[in-house]
């Protein structure tokens, strides 16, 4: 069964990302997070390397 290999999220709270070093960005760059980027389904589609980066380099995630 593949379900035993998936992470079980006990609690998953949506929260806003706070930049450590905010700087002005051009208007053609995203100014708000991508819709649905705070869901379990979003994280299940990411590669192992991407998940490693998110959880290792972004404290508190």
PQR file with spaces between the fields and no chain letter, atoms N, CA, C, O and H, PARSE charges and radii, in Angstrom:
ATOM       1  N    UNK     1       0.827   -1.187    0.000 -0.4000 1.5000
ATOM       2  CA   UNK     1       0.000    0.000    0.000 -0.0000 2.0000
ATOM       3  C    UNK     1       0.868    1.246    0.000  0.5500 1.7000
ATOM       4  O    UNK     1       1.837    1.343    0.753 -0.5500 1.4000
ATOM       5  N    UNK     2       0.521    2.172   -0.829 -0.4000 1.5000
ATOM       6  CA   UNK     2       1.305    3.403   -0.878 -0.0000 2.0000
ATOM       7  C    UNK     2       0.951    4.349    0.255  0.5500 1.7000
ATOM       8  O    UNK     2       1.754    5.217    0.599 -0.5500 1.4000
ATOM       9  H    UNK     2      -0.266    2.093   -1.441  0.4000 1.0000
ATOM      10  N    UNK     3      -0.213    4.207    0.837 -0.4000 1.5000
ATOM      11  CA   UNK     3      -0.621    5.144    1.884 -0.0000 2.0000
ATOM      12  C    UNK     3       0.285    5.071    3.108  0.5500 1.7000
ATOM      13  O    UNK     3       0.410    6.059    3.832 -0.5500 1.4000
ATOM      14  H    UNK     3      -0.865    3.502    0.558  0.4000 1.0000
ATOM      15  N    UNK     4       0.908    3.946    3.355 -0.4000 1.5000
ATOM      16  CA   UNK     4       1.777    3.856    4.529 -0.0000 2.0000
ATOM      17  C    UNK     4       3.077    4.626    4.336  0.5500 1.7000
ATOM      18  O    UNK     4       3.796    4.887    5.300 -0.5500 1.4000
ATOM      19  H    UNK     4       0.806    3.143    2.768  0.4000 1.0000
ATOM      20  N    UNK     5       3.379    4.990    3.089 -0.4000 1.5000
ATOM      21  CA   UNK     5       4.606    5.728    2.808 -0.0000 2.0000
ATOM      22  C    UNK     5       4.407    7.241    2.826  0.5500 1.7000
ATOM      23  O    UNK     5       5.377    7.999    2.793 -0.5500 1.4000
ATOM      24  H    UNK     5       2.795    4.777    2.306  0.4000 1.0000
ATOM      25  N    UNK     6       3.164    7.675    2.877 -0.4000 1.5000
ATOM      26  CA   UNK     6       2.896    9.106    2.891 -0.0000 2.0000
ATOM      27  C    UNK     6       2.977    9.636    4.314  0.5500 1.7000
ATOM      28  O    UNK     6       2.638    8.936    5.268 -0.5500 1.4000
ATOM      29  H    UNK     6       2.376    7.060    2.904  0.4000 1.0000
ATOM      30  N    UNK     7       3.417   10.849    4.445 -0.4000 1.5000
ATOM      31  CA   UNK     7       3.475   11.472    5.764 -0.0000 2.0000
ATOM      32  C    UNK     7       2.060   11.722    6.268  0.5500 1.7000
ATOM      33  O    UNK     7       1.168   12.086    5.502 -0.5500 1.4000
ATOM      34  H    UNK     7       3.692   11.418    3.670  0.4000 1.0000
ATOM      35  N    UNK     8       1.876   11.525    7.534 -0.4000 1.5000
ATOM      36  CA   UNK     8       0.599   11.828    8.154 -0.0000 2.0000
ATOM      37  C    UNK     8       0.740   13.166    8.856  0.5500 1.7000
ATOM      38  O    UNK     8       1.587   13.337    9.733 -0.5500 1.4000
ATOM      39  H    UNK     8       2.601   11.229    8.156  0.4000 1.0000
ATOM      40  N    UNK     9      -0.084   14.095    8.467 -0.4000 1.5000
ATOM      41  CA   UNK     9      -0.046   15.417    9.066 -0.0000 2.0000
ATOM      42  C    UNK     9      -1.031   15.454   10.223  0.5500 1.7000
ATOM      43  O    UNK     9      -2.243   15.397   10.015 -0.5500 1.4000
ATOM      44  H    UNK     9      -0.772   13.956    7.755  0.4000 1.0000
ATOM      45  N    UNK    10      -0.515   15.548   11.437 -0.4000 1.5000
ATOM      46  CA   UNK    10      -1.370   15.597   12.612 -0.0000 2.0000
ATOM      47  C    UNK    10      -2.124   16.911   12.636  0.5500 1.7000
ATOM      48  O    UNK    10      -3.334   16.942   12.860 -0.5500 1.4000
ATOM      49  H    UNK    10       0.470   15.594   11.606  0.4000 1.0000
ATOM      50  N    UNK    11      -1.415   17.979   12.407 -0.4000 1.5000
ATOM      51  CA   UNK    11      -2.074   19.278   12.303 -0.0000 2.0000
ATOM      52  C    UNK    11      -1.349   20.075   11.233  0.5500 1.7000
ATOM      53  O    UNK    11      -0.123   20.040   11.128 -0.5500 1.4000
ATOM      54  H    UNK    11      -0.432   17.954   12.224  0.4000 1.0000
ATOM      55  N    UNK    12      -2.113   20.774   10.466 -0.4000 1.5000
ATOM      56  CA   UNK    12      -1.542   21.553    9.377 -0.0000 2.0000
ATOM      57  C    UNK    12      -2.209   22.911    9.401  0.5500 1.7000
ATOM      58  O    UNK    12      -3.378   23.044    9.040 -0.5500 1.4000
ATOM      59  H    UNK    12      -3.109   20.802   10.552  0.4000 1.0000
ATOM      60  N    UNK    13      -1.471   23.914    9.824 -0.4000 1.5000
ATOM      61  CA   UNK    13      -2.037   25.245    9.960 -0.0000 2.0000
ATOM      62  C    UNK    13      -1.503   26.140    8.854  0.5500 1.7000
ATOM      63  O    UNK    13      -0.309   26.147    8.556 -0.5500 1.4000
ATOM      64  H    UNK    13      -0.521   23.806   10.117  0.4000 1.0000
ATOM      65  N    UNK    14      -2.401   26.881    8.263 -0.4000 1.5000
ATOM      66  CA   UNK    14      -2.006   27.852    7.259 -0.0000 2.0000
ATOM      67  C    UNK    14      -1.394   29.055    7.967  0.5500 1.7000
ATOM      68  O    UNK    14      -1.945   29.559    8.946 -0.5500 1.4000
ATOM      69  H    UNK    14      -3.372   26.875    8.505  0.4000 1.0000
ATOM      70  N    UNK    15      -0.263   29.504    7.469 -0.4000 1.5000
ATOM      71  CA   UNK    15       0.322   30.709    8.034 -0.0000 2.0000
ATOM      72  C    UNK    15       1.028   31.476    6.935  0.5500 1.7000
ATOM      73  O    UNK    15       1.450   30.910    5.927 -0.5500 1.4000
ATOM      74  H    UNK    15       0.185   29.095    6.675  0.4000 1.0000
ATOM      75  N    UNK    16       1.144   32.746    7.144 -0.4000 1.5000
ATOM      76  CA   UNK    16       1.758   33.612    6.158 -0.0000 2.0000
ATOM      77  C    UNK    16       3.273   33.578    6.307  0.5500 1.7000
ATOM      78  O    UNK    16       3.798   33.596    7.420 -0.5500 1.4000
ATOM      79  H    UNK    16       0.800   33.207    7.963  0.4000 1.0000
ATOM      80  N    UNK    17       3.959   33.530    5.191 -0.4000 1.5000
ATOM      81  CA   UNK    17       5.420   33.535    5.192 -0.0000 2.0000
ATOM      82  C    UNK    17       5.922   34.941    5.500  0.5500 1.7000
ATOM      83  O    UNK    17       5.465   35.915    4.902 -0.5500 1.4000
ATOM      84  H    UNK    17       3.532   33.516    4.286  0.4000 1.0000
ATOM      85  N    UNK    18       6.850   35.039    6.423 -0.4000 1.5000
ATOM      86  CA   UNK    18       7.457   36.320    6.761 -0.0000 2.0000
ATOM      87  C    UNK    18       8.903   36.312    6.286  0.5500 1.7000
ATOM      88  O    UNK    18       9.705   35.484    6.716 -0.5500 1.4000
ATOM      89  H    UNK    18       7.221   34.247    6.908  0.4000 1.0000
ATOM      90  N    UNK    19       9.227   37.244    5.393 -0.4000 1.5000
ATOM      91  CA   UNK    19      10.583   37.300    4.856 -0.0000 2.0000
ATOM      92  C    UNK    19      11.555   37.773    5.920  0.5500 1.7000
ATOM      93  O    UNK    19      11.242   38.668    6.706 -0.5500 1.4000
ATOM      94  H    UNK    19       8.576   37.917    5.043  0.4000 1.0000
ATOM      95  N    UNK    20      12.732   37.170    5.944 -0.4000 1.5000
ATOM      96  CA   UNK    20      13.769   37.577    6.891 -0.0000 2.0000
ATOM      97  C    UNK    20      14.370   38.915    6.501  0.5500 1.7000
ATOM      98  O    UNK    20      14.617   39.766    7.355 -0.5500 1.4000
ATOM      99  H    UNK    20      12.986   36.443    5.306  0.4000 1.0000
ATOM     100  N    UNK    21      14.604   39.097    5.215 -0.4000 1.5000
ATOM     101  CA   UNK    21      15.214   40.330    4.705 -0.0000 2.0000
ATOM     102  C    UNK    21      14.347   40.883    3.578  0.5500 1.7000
ATOM     103  O    UNK    21      14.676   40.706    2.405 -0.5500 1.4000
ATOM     104  H    UNK    21      14.403   38.405    4.521  0.4000 1.0000
ATOM     105  N    UNK    22      13.249   41.547    3.917 -0.4000 1.5000
ATOM     106  CA   UNK    22      12.375   42.050    2.853 -0.0000 2.0000
ATOM     107  C    UNK    22      13.084   43.096    1.994  0.5500 1.7000
ATOM     108  O    UNK    22      13.890   43.886    2.485 -0.5500 1.4000
ATOM     109  H    UNK    22      12.982   41.691    4.869  0.4000 1.0000
ATOM     110  N    UNK    23      12.769   43.080    0.724 -0.4000 1.5000
ATOM     111  CA   UNK    23      13.325   44.070   -0.187 -0.0000 2.0000
ATOM     112  C    UNK    23      12.288   44.357   -1.261  0.5500 1.7000
ATOM     113  O    UNK    23      11.436   43.511   -1.537 -0.5500 1.4000
ATOM     114  H    UNK    23      12.115   42.437    0.325  0.4000 1.0000
ATOM     115  N    UNK    24      12.344   45.521   -1.866 -0.4000 1.5000
ATOM     116  CA   UNK    24      11.374   45.847   -2.915 -0.0000 2.0000
ATOM     117  C    UNK    24      11.565   44.933   -4.126  0.5500 1.7000
ATOM     118  O    UNK    24      12.691   44.624   -4.514 -0.5500 1.4000
ATOM     119  H    UNK    24      13.036   46.208   -1.643  0.4000 1.0000
ATOM     120  N    UNK    25      10.465   44.514   -4.705 -0.4000 1.5000
ATOM     121  CA   UNK    25      10.511   43.661   -5.893 -0.0000 2.0000
ATOM     122  C    UNK    25       9.686   44.289   -7.004  0.5500 1.7000
ATOM     123  O    UNK    25       8.737   45.023   -6.731 -0.5500 1.4000
ATOM     124  H    UNK    25       9.550   44.765   -4.390  0.4000 1.0000
ATOM     125  N    UNK    26      10.037   44.010   -8.246 -0.4000 1.5000
ATOM     126  CA   UNK    26       9.269   44.549   -9.370 -0.0000 2.0000
ATOM     127  C    UNK    26       7.845   43.991   -9.357  0.5500 1.7000
ATOM     128  O    UNK    26       7.623   42.879   -8.878 -0.5500 1.4000
ATOM     129  H    UNK    26      10.808   43.414   -8.468  0.4000 1.0000
ATOM     130  N    UNK    27       6.895   44.740   -9.869 -0.4000 1.5000
ATOM     131  CA   UNK    27       5.498   44.299   -9.835 -0.0000 2.0000
ATOM     132  C    UNK    27       5.223   43.029  -10.642  0.5500 1.7000
ATOM     133  O    UNK    27       4.206   42.376  -10.410 -0.5500 1.4000
ATOM     134  H    UNK    27       7.076   45.644  -10.258  0.4000 1.0000
ATOM     135  N    UNK    28       6.097   42.658  -11.583 -0.4000 1.5000
ATOM     136  CA   UNK    28       5.842   41.449  -12.365 -0.0000 2.0000
ATOM     137  C    UNK    28       6.168   40.174  -11.590  0.5500 1.7000
ATOM     138  O    UNK    28       5.829   39.081  -12.044 -0.5500 1.4000
ATOM     139  H    UNK    28       6.923   43.189  -11.772  0.4000 1.0000
ATOM     140  N    UNK    29       6.819   40.291  -10.432 -0.4000 1.5000
ATOM     141  CA   UNK    29       7.037   39.139   -9.557 -0.0000 2.0000
ATOM     142  C    UNK    29       5.818   38.962   -8.668  0.5500 1.7000
ATOM     143  O    UNK    29       5.115   39.924   -8.359 -0.5500 1.4000
ATOM     144  H    UNK    29       7.095   41.179  -10.064  0.4000 1.0000
ATOM     145  N    UNK    30       5.573   37.721   -8.261 -0.4000 1.5000
ATOM     146  CA   UNK    30       4.436   37.452   -7.387 -0.0000 2.0000
ATOM     147  C    UNK    30       4.561   38.243   -6.095  0.5500 1.7000
ATOM     148  O    UNK    30       5.619   38.260   -5.466 -0.5500 1.4000
ATOM     149  H    UNK    30       6.144   36.939   -8.512  0.4000 1.0000
ATOM     150  N    UNK    31       3.488   38.888   -5.711 -0.4000 1.5000
ATOM     151  CA   UNK    31       3.474   39.664   -4.477 -0.0000 2.0000
ATOM     152  C    UNK    31       2.731   38.932   -3.361  0.5500 1.7000
ATOM     153  O    UNK    31       2.855   39.287   -2.188 -0.5500 1.4000
ATOM     154  H    UNK    31       2.629   38.874   -6.222  0.4000 1.0000
ATOM     155  N    UNK    32       1.975   37.929   -3.724 -0.4000 1.5000
ATOM     156  CA   UNK    32       1.239   37.116   -2.750 -0.0000 2.0000
ATOM     157  C    UNK    32       1.538   35.648   -3.034  0.5500 1.7000
ATOM     158  O    UNK    32       1.878   35.304   -4.166 -0.5500 1.4000
ATOM     159  H    UNK    32       1.874   37.641   -4.677  0.4000 1.0000
ATOM     160  N    UNK    33       1.421   34.781   -2.041 -0.4000 1.5000
ATOM     161  CA   UNK    33       1.683   33.351   -2.260 -0.0000 2.0000
ATOM     162  C    UNK    33       0.727   32.744   -3.287  0.5500 1.7000
ATOM     163  O    UNK    33      -0.393   33.220   -3.471 -0.5500 1.4000
ATOM     164  H    UNK    33       1.145   35.060   -1.121  0.4000 1.0000
ATOM     165  N    UNK    34       1.183   31.702   -3.941 -0.4000 1.5000
ATOM     166  CA   UNK    34       0.359   30.979   -4.900 -0.0000 2.0000
ATOM     167  C    UNK    34      -0.852   30.390   -4.185  0.5500 1.7000
ATOM     168  O    UNK    34      -0.713   29.843   -3.092 -0.5500 1.4000
ATOM     169  H    UNK    34       2.093   31.315   -3.793  0.4000 1.0000
ATOM     170  N    UNK    35      -2.047   30.494   -4.787 -0.4000 1.5000
ATOM     171  CA   UNK    35      -3.226   29.909   -4.136 -0.0000 2.0000
ATOM     172  C    UNK    35      -3.027   28.413   -3.892  0.5500 1.7000
ATOM     173  O    UNK    35      -2.436   27.717   -4.717 -0.5500 1.4000
ATOM     174  H    UNK    35      -2.161   30.939   -5.675  0.4000 1.0000
ATOM     175  N    UNK    36      -3.508   27.943   -2.793 -0.4000 1.5000
ATOM     176  CA   UNK    36      -3.467   26.531   -2.398 -0.0000 2.0000
ATOM     177  C    UNK    36      -2.049   26.025   -2.129  0.5500 1.7000
ATOM     178  O    UNK    36      -1.833   24.813   -2.088 -0.5500 1.4000
ATOM     179  H    UNK    36      -3.988   28.509   -2.123  0.4000 1.0000
ATOM     180  N    UNK    37      -1.089   26.915   -1.948 -0.4000 1.5000
ATOM     181  CA   UNK    37       0.271   26.462   -1.647 -0.0000 2.0000
ATOM     182  C    UNK    37       0.444   26.123   -0.173  0.5500 1.7000
ATOM     183  O    UNK    37       1.543   25.785    0.268 -0.5500 1.4000
ATOM     184  H    UNK    37      -1.264   27.899   -1.982  0.4000 1.0000
ATOM     185  N    UNK    38      -0.625   26.213    0.576 -0.4000 1.5000
ATOM     186  CA   UNK    38      -0.561   25.892    1.999 -0.0000 2.0000
ATOM     187  C    UNK    38      -1.397   24.660    2.337  0.5500 1.7000
ATOM     188  O    UNK    38      -1.855   24.499    3.468 -0.5500 1.4000
ATOM     189  H    UNK    38      -1.518   26.487    0.219  0.4000 1.0000
ATOM     190  N    UNK    39      -1.591   23.791    1.340 -0.4000 1.5000
ATOM     191  CA   UNK    39      -2.388   22.586    1.568 -0.0000 2.0000
ATOM     192  C    UNK    39      -1.494   21.347    1.579  0.5500 1.7000
ATOM     193  O    UNK    39      -0.389   21.360    1.037 -0.5500 1.4000
ATOM     194  H    UNK    39      -1.219   23.922    0.421  0.4000 1.0000
ATOM     195  N    UNK    40      -1.979   20.300    2.192 -0.4000 1.5000
ATOM     196  CA   UNK    40      -1.250   19.031    2.236 -0.0000 2.0000
ATOM     197  C    UNK    40      -1.038   18.501    0.821  0.5500 1.7000
ATOM     198  O    UNK    40       0.034   17.986    0.504 -0.5500 1.4000
ATOM     199  H    UNK    40      -2.877   20.289    2.632  0.4000 1.0000
ATOM     200  N    UNK    41      -2.046   18.623   -0.022 -0.4000 1.5000
ATOM     201  CA   UNK    41      -1.946   18.122   -1.399 -0.0000 2.0000
ATOM     202  C    UNK    41      -0.814   18.806   -2.160  0.5500 1.7000
ATOM     203  O    UNK    41      -0.127   18.170   -2.959 -0.5500 1.4000
ATOM     204  H    UNK    41      -2.917   19.041    0.235  0.4000 1.0000
ATOM     205  N    UNK    42      -0.622   20.086   -1.916 -0.4000 1.5000
ATOM     206  CA   UNK    42       0.459   20.816   -2.577 -0.0000 2.0000
ATOM     207  C    UNK    42       1.811   20.205   -2.220  0.5500 1.7000
ATOM     208  O    UNK    42       2.640   19.963   -3.097 -0.5500 1.4000
ATOM     209  H    UNK    42      -1.180   20.603   -1.267  0.4000 1.0000
ATOM     210  N    UNK    43       2.031   19.956   -0.927 -0.4000 1.5000
ATOM     211  CA   UNK    43       3.306   19.407   -0.477 -0.0000 2.0000
ATOM     212  C    UNK    43       3.501   17.960   -0.909  0.5500 1.7000
ATOM     213  O    UNK    43       4.640   17.525   -1.086 -0.5500 1.4000
ATOM     214  H    UNK    43       1.358   20.152   -0.214  0.4000 1.0000
ATOM     215  N    UNK    44       2.438   17.214   -1.081 -0.4000 1.5000
ATOM     216  CA   UNK    44       2.558   15.824   -1.523 -0.0000 2.0000
ATOM     217  C    UNK    44       3.036   15.726   -2.965  0.5500 1.7000
ATOM     218  O    UNK    44       3.580   14.696   -3.363 -0.5500 1.4000
ATOM     219  H    UNK    44       1.513   17.567   -0.937  0.4000 1.0000
ATOM     220  N    UNK    45       2.846   16.770   -3.750 -0.4000 1.5000
ATOM     221  CA   UNK    45       3.280   16.757   -5.152 -0.0000 2.0000
ATOM     222  C    UNK    45       4.740   17.165   -5.326  0.5500 1.7000
ATOM     223  O    UNK    45       5.300   16.991   -6.408 -0.5500 1.4000
ATOM     224  H    UNK    45       2.404   17.608   -3.428  0.4000 1.0000
ATOM     225  N    UNK    46       5.360   17.700   -4.288 -0.4000 1.5000
ATOM     226  CA   UNK    46       6.737   18.183   -4.408 -0.0000 2.0000
ATOM     227  C    UNK    46       7.743   17.042   -4.308  0.5500 1.7000
ATOM     228  O    UNK    46       7.478   16.011   -3.690 -0.5500 1.4000
ATOM     229  H    UNK    46       4.905   17.842   -3.409  0.4000 1.0000
ATOM     230  N    UNK    47       8.887   17.245   -4.921 -0.4000 1.5000
ATOM     231  CA   UNK    47       9.946   16.237   -4.874 -0.0000 2.0000
ATOM     232  C    UNK    47      10.585   16.207   -3.488  0.5500 1.7000
ATOM     233  O    UNK    47      10.432   17.140   -2.700 -0.5500 1.4000
ATOM     234  H    UNK    47       9.102   18.082   -5.423  0.4000 1.0000
ATOM     235  N    UNK    48      11.291   15.138   -3.211 -0.4000 1.5000
ATOM     236  CA   UNK    48      11.976   14.994   -1.930 -0.0000 2.0000
ATOM     237  C    UNK    48      12.998   16.108   -1.736  0.5500 1.7000
ATOM     238  O    UNK    48      13.135   16.636   -0.632 -0.5500 1.4000
ATOM     239  H    UNK    48      11.414   14.380   -3.852  0.4000 1.0000
ATOM     240  N    UNK    49      13.711   16.467   -2.791 -0.4000 1.5000
ATOM     241  CA   UNK    49      14.718   17.519   -2.700 -0.0000 2.0000
ATOM     242  C    UNK    49      14.087   18.866   -2.357  0.5500 1.7000
ATOM     243  O    UNK    49      14.629   19.627   -1.556 -0.5500 1.4000
ATOM     244  H    UNK    49      13.600   16.038   -3.687  0.4000 1.0000
ATOM     245  N    UNK    50      12.951   19.152   -2.962 -0.4000 1.5000
ATOM     246  CA   UNK    50      12.259   20.406   -2.680 -0.0000 2.0000
ATOM     247  C    UNK    50      11.770   20.441   -1.247  0.5500 1.7000
ATOM     248  O    UNK    50      11.900   21.462   -0.572 -0.5500 1.4000
ATOM     249  H    UNK    50      12.510   18.533   -3.613  0.4000 1.0000
ATOM     250  N    UNK    51      11.208   19.336   -0.774 -0.4000 1.5000
ATOM     251  CA   UNK    51      10.749   19.269    0.614 -0.0000 2.0000
ATOM     252  C    UNK    51      11.916   19.445    1.577  0.5500 1.7000
ATOM     253  O    UNK    51      11.781   20.114    2.601 -0.5500 1.4000
ATOM     254  H    UNK    51      11.103   18.506   -1.322  0.4000 1.0000
ATOM     255  N    UNK    52      13.052   18.852    1.257 -0.4000 1.5000
ATOM     256  CA   UNK    52      14.237   19.009    2.094 -0.0000 2.0000
ATOM     257  C    UNK    52      14.620   20.479    2.198  0.5500 1.7000
ATOM     258  O    UNK    52      14.890   20.980    3.290 -0.5500 1.4000
ATOM     259  H    UNK    52      13.162   18.308    0.425  0.4000 1.0000
ATOM     260  N    UNK    53      14.644   21.164    1.071 -0.4000 1.5000
ATOM     261  CA   UNK    53      14.983   22.586    1.069 -0.0000 2.0000
ATOM     262  C    UNK    53      14.007   23.380    1.926  0.5500 1.7000
ATOM     263  O    UNK    53      14.423   24.199    2.745 -0.5500 1.4000
ATOM     264  H    UNK    53      14.424   20.758    0.184  0.4000 1.0000
ATOM     265  N    UNK    54      12.722   23.146    1.744 -0.4000 1.5000
ATOM     266  CA   UNK    54      11.695   23.891    2.482 -0.0000 2.0000
ATOM     267  C    UNK    54      11.856   23.709    3.981  0.5500 1.7000
ATOM     268  O    UNK    54      11.891   24.686    4.729 -0.5500 1.4000
ATOM     269  H    UNK    54      12.384   22.480    1.079  0.4000 1.0000
ATOM     270  N    UNK    55      11.953   22.469    4.419 -0.4000 1.5000
ATOM     271  CA   UNK    55      11.948   22.205    5.851 -0.0000 2.0000
ATOM     272  C    UNK    55      13.319   22.370    6.509  0.5500 1.7000
ATOM     273  O    UNK    55      13.395   22.535    7.726 -0.5500 1.4000
ATOM     274  H    UNK    55      11.924   21.675    3.811  0.4000 1.0000
ATOM     275  N    UNK    56      14.389   22.331    5.739 -0.4000 1.5000
ATOM     276  CA   UNK    56      15.722   22.498    6.315 -0.0000 2.0000
ATOM     277  C    UNK    56      16.137   23.969    6.350  0.5500 1.7000
ATOM     278  O    UNK    56      16.642   24.453    7.363 -0.5500 1.4000
ATOM     279  H    UNK    56      14.328   22.198    4.750  0.4000 1.0000
ATOM     280  N    UNK    57      15.923   24.670    5.245 -0.4000 1.5000
ATOM     281  CA   UNK    57      16.413   26.036    5.136 -0.0000 2.0000
ATOM     282  C    UNK    57      15.424   27.096    5.595  0.5500 1.7000
ATOM     283  O    UNK    57      15.838   28.214    5.904 -0.5500 1.4000
ATOM     284  H    UNK    57      15.513   24.277    4.422  0.4000 1.0000
ATOM     285  N    UNK    58      14.147   26.791    5.652 -0.4000 1.5000
ATOM     286  CA   UNK    58      13.154   27.775    6.086 -0.0000 2.0000
ATOM     287  C    UNK    58      12.691   27.421    7.488  0.5500 1.7000
ATOM     288  O    UNK    58      11.776   26.617    7.665 -0.5500 1.4000
ATOM     289  H    UNK    58      13.810   25.883    5.402  0.4000 1.0000
ATOM     290  N    UNK    59      13.322   28.019    8.474 -0.4000 1.5000
ATOM     291  CA   UNK    59      13.011   27.708    9.871 -0.0000 2.0000
ATOM     292  C    UNK    59      11.535   27.909   10.169  0.5500 1.7000
ATOM     293  O    UNK    59      10.898   28.830    9.658 -0.5500 1.4000
ATOM     294  H    UNK    59      14.065   28.673    8.330  0.4000 1.0000
ATOM     295  N    UNK    60      11.003   27.024   11.010 -0.4000 1.5000
ATOM     296  CA   UNK    60       9.627   27.163   11.468 -0.0000 2.0000
ATOM     297  C    UNK    60       8.581   26.615   10.525  0.5500 1.7000
ATOM     298  O    UNK    60       7.386   26.784   10.765 -0.5500 1.4000
ATOM     299  H    UNK    60      11.520   26.275   11.425  0.4000 1.0000
ATOM     300  N    UNK    61       9.008   25.958    9.448 -0.4000 1.5000
ATOM     301  CA   UNK    61       8.017   25.389    8.529 -0.0000 2.0000
ATOM     302  C    UNK    61       7.780   23.937    8.847  0.5500 1.7000
ATOM     303  O    UNK    61       6.977   23.282    8.182 -0.5500 1.4000
ATOM     304  H    UNK    61       9.979   25.822    9.253  0.4000 1.0000
